[in-house]
Amino acid sequence: MAKKVYIVGAGTAGLAAGIRLQNKGFQVEIFEKNEKIGGRMYQLEKDGFKFDVGPTIIMMPKVYQEVFEQTGRNANDYIPIQKLEPIYTIQYDENQTVDISTDLAHLTEFLEDISEEDTLGYYNYLTKTYKKYLVAKNHFIEKSFRKPSDFYNPKTLINALKLKTFNNAYNEISKYVKDERLMKMLSFQTLYIGISPHNGPSIYTIIPMIETIYGVWYIKGGMYTMASKMAELFEEIGGKIHLNSKVEEVIIENKKAKGIIVDGNKYFSDYILVNSDFPYSMKNLIKENKNKGKYTDEKIDKMDYSCSCFLMYLGVKEKISKDLQVHNIIFAEDFEKNISDIFEGEDPKDPSVYLYVPTKLDDSLAPEGKEVLYVLAPVPELKTRNKEWTEEEINEYKKIIYDKIKTKKGLENIEDLIELEMIYTPNNFKDKFNALYGATFGLAPTLLQSNYFRPQNKFKYVENLYFTGSSVHPGAGVPIALTSAKLSADEIIKDSEVCD
């Protein structure tokens, strides 16, 4: 008889782990509190406009495709994907905008216009960072740490030293390039996982390297296509998804997970895999202190959290600037102050903003002749900010964001073109997706909250209980969350084989 696995949450990692386990012969059911799947890979839909709520940038497409290919499917039948060129546009100020290309000739031309020294430095950065990436991938990212000896052994510690993680990302980049534009171009990506380039370990300089080497891609229908097609495949192979089903507690008896309580009803299974965010889950789903291990409520509150986001989802009544790409960055005039404000709890008065315009490529996301404009500004999470957002503050910050958007050529009258406006703040991430403190990316990937020091996929304090998602090993970002799904599923498979 097939062993039963219940998964808490139909987010990215929950769906991907469900597919892997169902495909391996387990009987898997997913319980999701919201009215549809996706977690932060969610979609808002109104008046014919469709908006990806959270992640939008697709890197490392093979990781996405592997989710489908492991079941013998052709990934292209589920997630039709295409490469973007250029990968994005950067506006440094109102007089300087640059298209960033992965084409070697175009990239070299851009770099040599800055200096030959920085061109050489940039390519040295790519080479040396790729070497670190291979070490990280093979020895840390794609490896579970069940017990101390999995980390504290000569081979792993030698490889950890190769990563040189004691330096921060910004200082590491400064070893290779000197031009301020390149420094910004290679450092802002740490915000993809919610951490400052001045505080994030230097290993996260791999993100711009991955963009350059592997490219940036787009799935037709936007990122939500990935979530919806994972759910479709999961059900095709026999899995079950229960929507509007809030898990209230993990049932634990004698240090062993036995099942879950959903809307007051008890459901029993062989294994429990929790995809709801780890900090929330420890505070709300594991009720007794004796079962929390070191992750007491006090410990969870003291941990470091990623930044959050102020998001504006705008339906535009006509096609907008031809100078916009699918992905666009507008830097703050003072990027250093912008970063320090975010991580010191201040709402940046001059924010850097990210504009995502998928309708430049995909007309299916808006009514004919209209445009989808997704605007993101990183802001403090609620713990550091020390208060939730009020309606008055939301309206004030909205004006700041509009003023920033209007610095982009062709968007000077953007407010006159808005047909639909929806806004998400850290409050929404806290309430809608159970992100503690509204921290969009979960636990911050600081040095002491990474690899072995991050919550692990197999929970060592309770048998048959596992975790997956952005706040557990190996971390945040969609490709990494998909890797977390693989690791957590493999841990369950491993334990099941031992029991057999």
Summary of the structure (lengths in Angstrom):
residues: 500
radius of gyration: 22.1
end to end distance: 11.6
largest distance: 66.8
contacts: 1770
relative contact order: 0.18
helix: 43%
strand: 21%
